[in-house]
Amino acid sequence: MSNSKQLDLWSDEADSPSTPDFVAHRTTDTADIHFVSAFSRVESVPLTLFADSNNRSSVGRSVQEIPEKAGRAKVTVKEKAHVLSRAQGFMGDYDFTLNPYSGCQFGCAYCYAAFFVNDPEKRQDWGGWVDVKTNAINELERSRSILGRKIYMSSVTDPYQPLEAKVGLTREILQVLSSPTKMPRLVVQTRSPLVERDLDLLSKLEHVRINMTVTTDSETIRKKFEPLCPAIEGRLEALRAAKMAGLKTCVCITPMLPLEDPEIFACRLAELKADIYVTQPFKPSNGPFAASTRSMALEIAEEYNWTLHDYEHAVSVMRAKLPNLYEGREGFMPE
Ligand code: SF4
C-alpha cells in the first residue's frame, strides 16, 4: 500500500476532455483507493487536515464537513492519494498536474478522463462519484519542488465543481500556492464561475492564467452534452471578472461542440479580450484501450450532423475575429 504510484497518461494529441480532459491520471495501485463509510471517515482522517496550520489563513474546513453526496455524486475521502503528478504527453510543457479531486460531478458526455479509471463500474458511472484527496495540503506544504514550477490545475477533474463550494479544498490549495515560498506558474482549468470566489488568492500569484472552457454558443447544445455544467453566460462573466482582477485568461473551446453561429460566437468571445483562445475537435476512438471522446458524445454530435468539416469551417470563420485562436497543445502552453 505504501508503494502506490501515480501516472499521468497524457494523450499526445489535441484531445481535451474538459480540456483538462485529455489527460489521464491513473492510480496504479488500487489499494491506494479506499472507500470508507461515513463513520470510518470521521474516525480515520486527522481532524486537523484542513486546520489552520502554520498560521496560514484558512477556510478552516474540517473533514466532517465533507458531505457523503454532492448532487447525485457519491463523495469518498481518499486519504493517501497524491494531488501532484509529473506532467507528460499533451501537458509535457508543464512540470506537474494538480488534481484536488478524482472524478468529476460535471460528467460531460465527451469527457475521456473516465478512460483512465481502473474500476469499470466507476468508469461507467463517470459523473456519479468524486474522491476528495484529503492529504493535499500536507503534500503541498511538504513539497520542495513547487516554487517557480509550471503547474496545470486540473487535468482530470474540475477544481471548481459544485462540491468545491462546500469542501473548499481548491481554495486551501491556493492558500498554500500563493505563499512566497511556493508560488508556481499556475494555469487553472475550469468551466465553473466558482473560480471567482478565489480571485483574491489567484491575484497574489505572479504567473497565473485562468483557462475557462466554453464549448458552444448554444445553451440547447450545452444541455445535451454537459447538462450538469454551468450555463455559458456564467462562464463568460467569470472571465470578465478575472480580467477585471488583472489576471490573464484563456477561452478553451475544447472540444468544440456544434455551434449556432461561429461568427457571432467569435465576436462574443472577442469582447472578452482573453489572452489566448484555443480549440480542438472531438477525438475519435483509436480502439478499446485508447482515450477518446466517449461514444455518448459522438452519438449526440451525429444527431446534429456535426462533422470534422463543420469544425474546420467554424475554426476558419472564428479565426477572422480571433487572431490569437490556437488549436490543440499549442493553446495550452504554460503561463
Ligand atoms: S468538467 Fe469534468 S467531466 Fe467535464 S470534461 Fe472536465 S473533467 Fe471531464
Residues whose N, C-alpha, C, O or C-beta is under 5 A from the ligand:
A	BS01	SF4	P17 S18 T19 D21 C104 F106 G107 C108 C111 A113 V156 T157 D158
